[in-house]
Amino acid sequence: MKKIKKLKKPLTVEQKIARRNLISFGTFFALGGAAFGGWKWLLNSPAEQTGVTGRAHKPLRRALNQTELLFRRIFSDDHLVRTYPKSRAAQRVRENSHIGMRDPGFCVEDWRLVVTGVDGKQLQLSIDDIRALPKTEIVYDFKCVEGWDQIQHWAGVRMVDFIRHFQLEESAQKKYMGLETPDGKYYVGVDRESALHPQTILAYEMNDRPLTDGHGAPLRLIIPVKYGIKNLKRIGTMSFSDTRPRDYWAEQGYDYYSGL
Amino acid sequence: MRWTHWVNFPILAIMIWSGLLIYWANDVYTVTVFGHTFVKFFPDWFYKTLHIPSRLAEGMAFHFLFMWFFALNGFFYVLYTILSGEWRLLVPNRHSFKEAWLVVLHDLHIRRMAPPQKKYNAAQRIAYTAIIVMGFGSLVTGLAIYKPVQLYWLAWLCGGYSFARILHFLLTIGYVLFFIVHVVQVILAGWNNFRSVISGFEVVEGEEGAPKK
């Protein structure tokens, strides 16, 4: 080709076609190969080290965290979840998981909610202490990360009311709230804004009856702005921190934020 | 336009694959008429062959990264067709729907003559515009499922959370069908046509015989 240029002989049509084919197909295959290589790299990229989160491909975890930051910047913290009339609520409420509730020694009567404030002081609350607070009901569309949803009816004390009543405002200034089952086998971390969302409740009733064991008796979290995986059943402890508390499903490769 | 076409191919493939990883976790869709289930999405052998089961978290992570690329690529394509004026060749005009039928008959060898066309025939105009509308639909329904609280109005617009998920699924099935027809048509159209989608020109035999852009 170069020689032809030197002689300044105009290219024949066939030569032009051949040259343009070569360039474009060369580019096509080079970029295609690069894309394929990039894909292989991503697919085979090592899993992150398990800390607060785990088991996701490293680059994908970075993407999840960045996406969370972006959405949290542009989204509003007090968008209300749509609510429904009670008649729409499911009577057979789906039970999806019993992780953290398999301890045979657990006794509902002896249960206490242990709240550790930032000052290090501990509160030990019985279910009656919590039932004494104003009750809030919600009927909303519960959404599972698996893809199903169901309209459910819950009642309990709003987290904001709970915090105010037990004078935990200072603790609640921390960026995250950590909740764990009494046996410590299921645990979630929730960002402050979602925990203090006006529709987040500590629920002790479902369909106007006390919670059944399968639904997390005696007290569970109902947090409509999150997927079901964050709605911890049988809450044992509550704590506050500026770093992300450990989170069962985030360790299994799910997004930590899991906000809706 | 060629660029976005070829960029879209792997992105859509990844979106469909990671979408399957997600769908598996709640694979409830079937085609059922009068109590008889004709198709179940999807049978076990299908999942097993593609190694789909128990990868929900991984699927979500992939899906929520490549969604950005899918959206950006679509945005660039639409921007380009508008700026270049090529949309005039692509968007169906008032004759297209009648002509498209003739094109289909012609392609099925039922009718001998195809109606006159410019760069794209009437059926192509409809198909290539529809696929963009579908892409936009996937984006909208996807967002409605992804952030149904923040974007509650989108979820409402899509007929609610569950219905948005069904639409999102159906659109994906639509892409697969489009892909099959598309590939068959490309094979029938021949090498010269295929090359043009990569290199940007077609060789036209004739007196001029010059490469045509």
Chai-1 contact restraints between the chains, C-beta under 6 A:
chainA,res_idxA,chainB,res_idxB,connection_type,confidence,min_distance_angstrom,max_distance_angstrom,comment,restraint_id
A,V13,B,G209,contact,1.0,0.0,6.0,A-B,restraint_1
A,K16,B,P211,contact,1.0,0.0,6.0,A-B,restraint_2
A,I17,B,P211,contact,1.0,0.0,6.0,A-B,restraint_3
A,R20,B,S199,contact,1.0,0.0,6.0,A-B,restraint_4
A,N21,B,S199,contact,1.0,0.0,6.0,A-B,restraint_5
A,S24,B,I198,contact,1.0,0.0,6.0,A-B,restraint_6
A,S24,B,S199,contact,1.0,0.0,6.0,A-B,restraint_7
A,F28,B,I198,contact,1.0,0.0,6.0,A-B,restraint_8
A,A35,B,P10,contact,1.0,0.0,6.0,A-B,restraint_9
A,A56,B,A61,contact,1.0,0.0,6.0,A-B,restraint_10
A,L60,B,A61,contact,1.0,0.0,6.0,A-B,restraint_11
A,L60,B,L65,contact,1.0,0.0,6.0,A-B,restraint_12
A,A63,B,L65,contact,1.0,0.0,6.0,A-B,restraint_13
A,L64,B,A61,contact,1.0,0.0,6.0,A-B,restraint_14
A,T67,B,F64,contact,1.0,0.0,6.0,A-B,restraint_15
A,F75,B,Q150,contact,1.0,0.0,6.0,A-B,restraint_16
A,H79,B,V149,contact,1.0,0.0,6.0,A-B,restraint_17
A,H79,B,Q150,contact,1.0,0.0,6.0,A-B,restraint_18
A,V81,B,V149,contact,1.0,0.0,6.0,A-B,restraint_19
A,E146,B,A25,contact,1.0,0.0,6.0,A-B,restraint_20
A,E146,B,N26,contact,1.0,0.0,6.0,A-B,restraint_21
A,G147,B,A25,contact,1.0,0.0,6.0,A-B,restraint_22
A,G147,B,N26,contact,1.0,0.0,6.0,A-B,restraint_23
A,W148,B,N26,contact,1.0,0.0,6.0,A-B,restraint_24
A,D149,B,Y161,contact,1.0,0.0,6.0,A-B,restraint_25
A,V225,B,V149,contact,1.0,0.0,6.0,A-B,restraint_26
A,G253,B,A57,contact,1.0,0.0,6.0,A-B,restraint_27
A,Y254,B,A57,contact,1.0,0.0,6.0,A-B,restraint_28
A,L260,B,K147,contact,1.0,0.0,6.0,A-B,restraint_29
A,L260,B,P148,contact,1.0,0.0,6.0,A-B,restraint_30
A,L260,B,V149,contact,1.0,0.0,6.0,A-B,restraint_31
